[in-house]
Amino acid sequence: MRAVRTFNGAERRARLARRHHLSPTSPGADVASVAEHLVGLHATDPATVFLSARARVPGLEVGDVEAALYDERTLV
């Protein structure tokens, strides 16, 4: 029987950062793909969705998020 692999705290945080596109080694391609990978972007304040997306997609502009929300409707 194989032993169960265990992860220490640093490994767990690194894996979570990669999965959530918060690691420099795994940036998101665009705001729609990031929202899909995360199941969604939660926002309690109107600016939160912009900040959350910007943290995950390098070079993302406000207009990119607005286009995905209002024009393309890839984010709902």
Secondary structure as UniProt FT lines:
FT   HELIX           9..19
FT   TURN            20..21
FT   TURN            24..25
FT   HELIX           31..38
FT   TURN            46..47
FT   HELIX           48..56
FT   TURN            58..59
FT   HELIX           62..66
FT   HELIX           67..71
//
